[in-house]
């Protein structure tokens, strides 16, 4: 089989999987944990299973967040739209000093009826002593395609290092 045929077949298979996934309800889950004993901050990005997603209790006390709770949606017009976003700011004192983590939605389309309107993700910023050591970084760059997705971010208090774990999109959805 020629390389071109394999490439076309691969593209069509990926496009079909993306369409099937987009039709199903997706429940994103972002977690934040400040662990002073371990001297680290951990952020995770995952998806809840469709059977637990509708009833999951997101809680600031538990450090569990949905990016859908960080947007204001206007349903009064013909086209449902995201009209406002908000941020969550958390602080954590580690051995090297105070870190501020900002979580915010990563909106792919303001128009929820549009091409990427059914999906949403999150972004994070890591600030240390008033300086962004990790600028605003989306867990997911695009609403489709083959870009990698960030599933874990770890900030180490001893070194101030920010370690990021990526996985292929097809392993996430």
C-alpha positions in Angstrom: 0.0 0.0 0.0 1.4 3.4 -0.9 2.4 5.9 1.7 -0.3 8.3 0.4 -3.0 5.7 0.9 -1.9 4.9 4.4 -1.8 8.6 5.2 -5.3 9.2 3.8 -6.7 6.1 5.6 -5.1 7.3 8.9 -6.6 10.8 8.4 -10.1 9.4 7.7 -10.0 7.1 10.8 -8.9 10.0 13.0 -11.6 12.3 11.6 -14.3 9.6 12.3 -13.1 9.0 15.8 -13.1 12.8 16.5 -16.7 13.0 15.2 -17.9 10.2 17.4 -16.2 11.7 20.4 -17.6 15.1 19.8 -21.1 13.7 19.8 -20.7 12.3 23.3 -20.9 14.4 26.4 -17.5 15.2 27.8 -16.9 16.0 31.5 -13.5 17.6 32.0 -11.9 17.5 35.5 -9.0 19.6 36.6 -7.5 19.0 40.1 -5.3 21.2 42.2 -3.3 19.9 45.2 -0.9 21.8 47.4 1.1 19.2 49.3 3.3 21.0 51.8 4.6 17.7 53.2 5.8 16.5 49.8 6.9 20.0 48.9 5.0 20.1 45.6 2.0 21.3 43.8 0.2 19.0 41.4 -2.4 19.8 38.7 -4.1 17.1 36.8 -6.3 17.2 33.7 -8.6 14.3 33.0 -12.0 13.3 31.9 -14.8 11.8 34.0 -16.6 8.8 32.7 -19.9 9.6 31.1 -21.8 7.7 33.8 -20.2 9.7 36.7 -19.8 13.0 34.9 -23.4 14.4 35.3 -23.4 13.7 39.1 -19.8 14.5 40.0 -19.6 17.2 42.8 -16.8 19.6 41.8 -15.5 21.3 45.0 -13.0 24.0 45.8 -12.4 22.2 49.1 -11.4 19.1 47.3 -9.5 21.0 44.6 -11.7 19.7 41.8 -12.8 22.0 39.0 -14.7 22.0 35.7 -13.9 24.6 33.1 -17.6 24.8 32.4 -18.0 26.3 35.8 -15.6 29.1 34.8 -17.7 30.4 32.0 -20.9 32.4 31.8 -23.2 31.3 29.0 -25.8 33.4 27.3 -28.7 31.3 26.1 -31.1 34.1 25.4 -30.3 34.4 21.7 -30.5 32.1 18.8 -26.9 31.1 19.2 -25.7 30.0 22.6 -22.5 31.8 23.4 -19.8 32.1 26.1 -19.9 35.7 27.1 -17.6 35.8 30.2 -14.9 33.8 31.8 -13.4 33.8 35.3 -10.3 32.5 36.9 -9.5 30.5 40.1 -6.4 31.6 42.0 -4.7 29.3 44.5 -1.6 30.0 46.7 0.7 27.4 48.1 3.7 27.9 50.4 6.5 25.5 49.5 10.0 25.4 50.8 11.3 27.9 48.3 8.5 30.4 48.8 4.9 31.1 47.8 3.5 30.0 44.5 0.3 31.2 42.9 -1.5 28.9 40.5 -4.2 30.4 38.2 -6.7 28.1 36.5 -8.9 29.4 33.7 -11.0 28.0 30.9 -9.5 27.4 27.5 -12.4 28.3 25.2 -12.1 27.0 21.7 -15.2 28.7 20.3 -17.3 31.4 21.9 -20.2 30.1 19.9 -21.3 26.9 21.5 -23.2 25.8 18.4 -20.0 26.2 16.3 -17.3 23.8 15.2 -15.6 23.4 18.5 -18.4 24.8 20.7 -19.2 21.5 22.5 -15.7 21.2 24.0 -13.8 23.2 26.5 -10.5 22.7 28.4 -8.5 24.7 30.9 -5.2 26.6 31.1 -2.9 27.3 34.0 -0.3 29.9 35.0 2.4 29.3 37.6 3.7 32.4 39.5 6.5 32.5 42.0 7.3 35.7 43.9 5.4 37.9 41.5 7.0 36.4 38.3 5.3 34.0 36.0 7.6 31.0 35.8 5.1 29.3 33.5 3.0 31.7 31.4 -0.6 30.8 30.6 -0.4 27.3 29.2 -3.5 25.4 27.9 -3.8 21.8 28.8 -5.1 21.4 25.3 -4.1 23.7 22.4 -6.8 22.8 20.0 -10.3 21.3 20.1 -9.4 18.6 17.6 -6.4 17.3 15.6 -3.4 15.4 16.8 -1.8 17.9 19.3 -0.6 16.4 22.6 -2.6 17.1 25.8 -1.2 17.9 29.2 -2.4 15.5 31.9 -0.2 16.5 34.8 1.8 19.5 36.0 4.1 19.2 39.0 5.8 22.2 40.7 8.7 21.2 42.9 9.2 23.5 45.9 12.9 22.5 46.5 14.0 23.5 42.9 11.1 25.6 41.6 11.0 23.3 38.5 7.8 22.9 36.7 7.4 19.4 35.1 4.8 18.8 32.5 3.5 15.4 31.3 1.9 15.1 27.8 0.0 12.3 26.2 -1.2 11.9 22.6 -4.7 13.1 22.1 -6.0 9.7 21.0 -5.0 8.3 24.5 -6.9 11.1 26.2 -10.3 10.9 24.6 
